[in-house]
Amino acid sequence: MRSIYVVTHPEATHAVEKLVGGWYDSDLTPDGVQQAERIADAIAARVPSSQTGLFASDLRRTRRTAES
């Protein structure tokens, strides 16, 4: 059986600046980068890297989350 993990991006600058996200191409905040790293560590502890596939949008905040 396969598992699917759905992850949203962590804290991004648009949220801190009280802007509506949508297609606003904001980056992760420093806290958001740390949160993304913790998410990556949690998934890596559960799933061997040889068995993973990753899909993300091309927005900066989601790309940086995926790169973690």
N, CA, C and O of each residue as an XYZ file, in Angstrom:
272
protein
N       0.840     -1.177      0.000
C       0.000      0.000      0.000
C       0.890      1.246      0.000
O       1.929      1.273      0.660
N       0.486      2.254     -0.727
C       1.226      3.510     -0.796
C       0.589      4.547      0.113
O      -0.618      4.537      0.355
N       1.419      5.424      0.601
C       0.939      6.541      1.417
C       1.167      7.835      0.658
O       2.144      7.979     -0.077
N       0.268      8.757      0.844
C       0.409     10.087      0.261
C       0.444     11.090      1.407
O      -0.445     11.111      2.258
N       1.469     11.910      1.416
C       1.605     12.964      2.417
C       1.349     14.297      1.723
O       2.025     14.638      0.752
N       0.386     15.036      2.217
C       0.078     16.351      1.663
C       0.605     17.388      2.649
O       0.257     17.380      3.830
N       1.445     18.274      2.143
C       2.085     19.271      3.000
C       1.810     20.653      2.429
O       1.965     20.878      1.228
N       1.411     21.557      3.273
C       1.288     22.948      2.856
C       2.576     23.674      3.239
O       3.296     23.234      4.136
N       2.859     24.759      2.574
C       4.069     25.503      2.929
C       3.906     26.078      4.325
O       2.795     26.426      4.727
N       5.005     26.183      5.071
C       4.940     26.808      6.390
C       4.891     28.336      6.273
O       4.557     28.869      5.215
N       5.218     29.021      7.337
C       5.079     30.479      7.393
C       5.798     31.178      6.240
O       6.980     30.946      5.987
N       5.058     32.032      5.556
C       5.602     32.786      4.425
C       5.455     34.284      4.685
O       4.645     34.715      5.506
N       6.254     35.057      3.969
C       6.291     36.501      4.208
C       4.944     37.173      3.973
O       4.610     38.128      4.674
N       4.167     36.702      3.010
C       2.885     37.363      2.751
C       1.951     37.275      3.955
O       1.179     38.201      4.204
N       2.011     36.184      4.696
C       1.147     36.034      5.872
C       1.581     36.991      6.980
O       0.744     37.595      7.652
N       2.890     37.125      7.165
C       3.424     38.028      8.187
C       3.098     39.479      7.827
O       2.843     40.305      8.704
N       3.109     39.774      6.537
C       2.823     41.133      6.059
C       1.325     41.392      5.903
O       0.922     42.454      5.428
N       0.498     40.418      6.305
C      -0.968     40.525      6.244
C      -1.479     40.706      4.814
O      -2.431     41.450      4.579
N      -0.841     40.019      3.862
C      -1.276     40.047      2.470
C      -1.964     38.729      2.139
O      -1.669     37.700      2.747
N      -2.863     38.759      1.193
C      -3.512     37.536      0.730
C      -2.520     36.785     -0.142
O      -1.931     37.363     -1.055
N      -2.331     35.492      0.136
C      -1.343     34.692     -0.590
C      -1.664     34.541     -2.056
O      -1.089     35.232     -2.897
N      -2.572     33.650     -2.369
C      -2.926     33.410     -3.759
C      -1.705     33.204     -4.636
O      -0.886     32.321     -4.381
N      -1.592     34.013     -5.656
C      -0.465     33.891     -6.575
C       0.657     34.860     -6.236
O       1.608     34.993     -7.006
N       0.566     35.535     -5.102
C       1.645     36.409     -4.654
C       2.851     35.520     -4.364
O       2.776     34.644     -3.502
N       3.934     35.726     -5.055
C       5.083     34.811     -4.987
C       6.002     35.158     -3.820
O       7.125     35.621     -4.018
N       5.517     34.931     -2.617
C       6.301     35.254     -1.425
C       7.258     34.123     -1.077
O       7.117     32.994     -1.547
N       8.218     34.454     -0.257
C       9.212     33.485      0.192
C       8.856     33.022      1.601
O       7.959     33.576      2.236
N       9.559     32.011      2.080
C       9.399     31.587      3.466
C      10.112     32.573      4.380
O      11.124     33.165      4.003
N       9.582     32.742      5.570
C      10.274     33.517      6.593
C      11.371     32.630      7.186
O      11.397     31.430      6.913
N      12.275     33.192      7.990
C      13.263     32.336      8.665
C      12.600     31.228      9.497
O      13.077     30.093      9.512
N      11.501     31.558     10.188
C      10.768     30.519     10.930
C      10.185     29.487      9.975
O      10.177     28.293     10.276
N       9.699     29.943      8.829
C       9.149     29.034      7.828
C      10.190     28.066      7.294
O       9.883     26.901      7.040
N      11.424     28.541      7.122
C      12.515     27.665      6.668
C      12.767     26.577      7.710
O      12.922     25.407      7.361
N      12.809     26.958      8.982
C      13.005     25.960     10.044
C      11.844     24.972     10.082
O      12.055     23.772     10.264
N      10.629     25.466      9.912
C       9.461     24.586      9.900
C       9.531     23.609      8.728
O       9.203     22.432      8.881
N       9.956     24.089      7.563
C      10.080     23.221      6.385
C      11.114     22.130      6.631
O      10.919     20.983      6.227
N      12.208     22.483      7.288
C      13.238     21.485      7.597
C      12.707     20.426      8.554
O      13.027     19.246      8.411
N      11.900     20.834      9.527
C      11.307     19.859     10.458
C      10.315     18.947      9.740
O      10.244     17.752     10.029
N       9.556     19.506      8.814
C       8.629     18.694      8.020
C       9.413     17.665      7.215
O       9.054     16.488      7.181
N      10.488     18.118      6.567
C      11.316     17.211      5.756
C      11.904     16.097      6.616
O      11.919     14.937      6.204
N      12.385     16.441      7.803
C      12.945     15.429      8.707
C      11.889     14.408      9.115
O      12.169     13.211      9.178
N      10.680     14.880      9.393
C       9.602     13.977      9.812
C       9.227     13.010      8.692
O       9.006     11.825      8.941
N       9.156     13.510      7.465
C       8.830     12.629      6.337
C       9.978     11.667      6.070
O       9.747     10.486      5.814
N      11.210     12.156      6.127
C      12.380     11.299      5.881
C      12.467     10.166      6.897
O      12.950      9.081      6.574
N      12.008     10.406      8.114
C      12.032      9.368      9.143
C      10.999      8.275      8.869
O      11.123      7.165      9.387
N       9.994      8.576      8.070
C       8.918      7.624      7.795
C       9.039      6.919      6.449
O       8.542      5.805      6.281
N       9.700      7.567      5.490
C       9.700      7.057      4.116
C      11.122      7.005      3.572
O      11.821      8.019      3.597
N      11.569      5.848      3.080
C      12.897      5.789      2.455
C      12.955      6.707      1.233
O      12.005      6.763      0.452
N      14.065      7.422      1.068
C      14.167      8.389     -0.031
C      14.052      7.733     -1.400
O      13.654      8.384     -2.366
N      14.395      6.459     -1.493
C      14.296      5.771     -2.783
C      12.841      5.520     -3.190
O      12.569      5.152     -4.332
N      11.919      5.717     -2.263
C      10.512      5.436     -2.547
C       9.643      6.689     -2.543
O       8.428      6.601     -2.371
N      10.257      7.846     -2.732
C       9.471      9.074     -2.666
C       9.333      9.740     -4.024
O      10.212      9.644     -4.880
N       8.240     10.396     -4.190
C       8.003     11.273     -5.328
C       7.512     12.587     -4.756
O       6.849     12.604     -3.719
N       7.826     13.675     -5.411
C       7.467     14.972     -4.868
C       6.899     15.847     -5.978
O       7.457     15.924     -7.072
N       5.796     16.495     -5.684
C       5.151     17.404     -6.625
C       4.867     18.705     -5.894
O       4.320     18.691     -4.792
N       5.233     19.827     -6.497
C       5.006     21.135     -5.883
C       4.742     22.160     -6.971
O       5.128     21.976     -8.125
N       4.082     23.235     -6.589
C       3.887     24.321     -7.551
C       5.215     25.053     -7.740
O       6.194     24.763     -7.052
N       5.240     25.992     -8.665
C       6.479     26.725     -8.921
C       6.593     28.011     -8.102
O       7.507     28.806     -8.325
N       5.688     28.218     -7.173
C       5.797     29.386     -6.307
C       6.998     29.236     -5.381
O       7.320     28.134     -4.937
N       7.651     30.347     -5.099
C       8.885     30.327     -4.304
C       8.698     29.635     -2.948
O       9.541     28.834     -2.544
N       7.601     29.937     -2.244
C       7.402     29.362     -0.909
C       7.208     27.850     -0.962
O       7.669     27.137     -0.072
N       6.533     27.358     -1.993
C       6.337     25.907     -2.096
C       7.592     25.217     -2.610
O       7.910     24.102     -2.196
N       8.297     25.879     -3.505
C       9.550     25.312     -4.021
C      10.578     25.186     -2.900
O      11.266     24.170     -2.801
N      10.686     26.213     -2.055
C      11.646     26.157     -0.945
C      11.252     25.086      0.068
O      12.120     24.435      0.651
N       9.956     24.901      0.280
C       9.503     23.834      1.174
C       9.888     22.481      0.590
O      10.387     21.615      1.309
N       9.664     22.295     -0.694
C       9.996     21.025     -1.354
C      11.498     20.767     -1.358
O      11.925     19.618     -1.241
N      12.301     21.812     -1.491
C      13.755     21.644     -1.521
C      14.322     21.244     -0.167
O      15.438     20.731     -0.088
N      13.560     21.475      0.901
C      14.036     21.097      2.237
C      14.105     19.603      2.335
O      14.483     19.069      3.378
